[in-house]
């Protein structure tokens, strides 16, 4: 049985602050490296890309979990957004299928699109998010299979490398689905709060 956890605005506010402070701290790492060393060859475009990549998922997370009581839902949403951001970063920086300039890597944009489209089509409900994460995992697994069979990115990306890297992402999508599934079972245990509906 899922443990009932009442919505606590004060505790939630502290958690939100911690998430934003952590995001700012991560962003400041390359800023400090740029100022103090010559090892980081970034320009303004790189810093802008990093800011969008770091703060956009945090903003989405904050907006979608602001009045959510379920830890499972918050963990699932956080993991899904982290996996999305990591997938975009890896693709843009080094590429998964061959180098970052390999057009086959554009297939992963479909994975991200399925996640966002499916999530908002399901109105971010936990059962809908669970199905969306399963669809995303299936989509990435299918891309992996096609890349291996058609030797996309070969020899830079061999079958073992493609399977291992994509396997990590598929595992994250499946874990997010599991967390949303658990949140769905908890959903009815959280009573709506005045001024809004709490999601579990």
NORRA-V545928 format. One record per residue. N is the residue number from 1. RES is the residue in one small letter. PHI is phi in whole degrees, 0 to 359 (none if undefined). D_LAST is the distance of its C-alpha to the last C-alpha in whole Angstrom. Layout:
n = <N/N>
res = <RES/RES>
phi = <PHI/PHI>
d_last = <D_LAST/D_LAST>
This chain:
n = <1/2/3/4/5/6/7/8/9/10/11/12/13/14/15/16/17/18/19/20/21/22/23/24/25/26/27/28/29/30/31/32/33/34/35/36/37/38/39/40/41/42/43/44/45/46/47/48/49/50/51/52/53/54/55/56/57/58/59/60/61/62/63/64/65/66/67/68/69/70/71/72/73/74/75/76/77/78/79/80/81/82/83/84/85/86/87/88/89/90/91/92/93/94/95/96/97/98/99/100/101/102/103/104/105/106/107/108/109/110/111/112/113/114/115/116/117/118/119/120/121/122/123/124/125/126/127/128/129/130/131/132/133/134/135/136/137/138/139/140/141/142/143/144/145/146/147/148/149/150/151/152/153/154/155/156/157/158/159/160/161/162/163/164/165/166/167/168/169/170/171/172/173/174/175/176/177/178/179/180/181/182/183/184/185/186/187/188/189/190/191/192/193/194/195/196/197/198/199/200>
res = <x/x/x/x/x/x/x/x/x/x/x/x/x/x/x/x/x/x/x/x/x/x/x/x/x/x/x/x/x/x/x/x/x/x/x/x/x/x/x/x/x/x/x/x/x/x/x/x/x/x/x/x/x/x/x/x/x/x/x/x/x/x/x/x/x/x/x/x/x/x/x/x/x/x/x/x/x/x/x/x/x/x/x/x/x/x/x/x/x/x/x/x/x/x/x/x/x/x/x/x/x/x/x/x/x/x/x/x/x/x/x/x/x/x/x/x/x/x/x/x/x/x/x/x/x/x/x/x/x/x/x/x/x/x/x/x/x/x/x/x/x/x/x/x/x/x/x/x/x/x/x/x/x/x/x/x/x/x/x/x/x/x/x/x/x/x/x/x/x/x/x/x/x/x/x/x/x/x/x/x/x/x/x/x/x/x/x/x/x/x/x/x/x/x/x/x/x/x/x/x>
phi = <none/285/284/284/233/289/289/240/302/294/295/296/298/295/293/299/298/297/296/293/296/297/297/296/297/296/294/288/302/294/297/296/298/294/284/263/227/249/277/258/262/253/248/298/297/296/292/294/299/297/297/297/292/274/274/297/300/295/297/296/300/297/290/273/240/303/242/256/269/285/293/297/295/297/293/296/294/298/294/298/289/296/297/297/296/294/298/295/296/298/296/285/274/235/85/258/263/70/271/294/274/290/298/297/293/295/300/289/295/295/300/297/297/298/298/289/295/296/296/285/295/274/57/62/293/298/291/292/293/299/295/297/296/294/294/296/299/295/297/290/295/293/299/300/298/297/297/289/292/266/54/289/82/286/269/300/237/279/299/293/296/298/295/293/295/293/298/297/292/300/297/294/298/292/294/298/299/297/294/293/296/295/298/297/289/276/311/287/274/249/281/301/263/302/87/172/252/274/262/250>
d_last = <14/10/11/9/9/10/10/13/15/18/16/14/17/19/17/17/21/21/20/22/25/24/25/28/29/29/31/33/34/36/37/39/40/42/44/45/46/47/45/43/44/41/42/40/39/37/36/34/33/31/30/28/27/25/24/23/20/19/19/17/15/15/15/12/10/12/9/6/5/4/8/8/6/9/11/11/12/14/16/16/18/20/21/22/24/26/27/28/30/32/33/34/36/37/36/35/38/41/41/39/41/41/40/38/35/34/33/30/29/28/26/24/25/23/20/20/21/19/16/17/18/15/14/11/9/8/11/13/12/13/16/17/17/19/22/22/23/25/27/27/29/31/32/33/35/37/38/39/41/43/43/42/42/45/46/44/41/42/40/39/38/36/34/33/32/30/29/27/25/24/23/20/19/19/17/15/14/14/11/9/11/9/6/7/8/6/4/7/8/6/9/10/12/15/16/13/10/7/4/0>
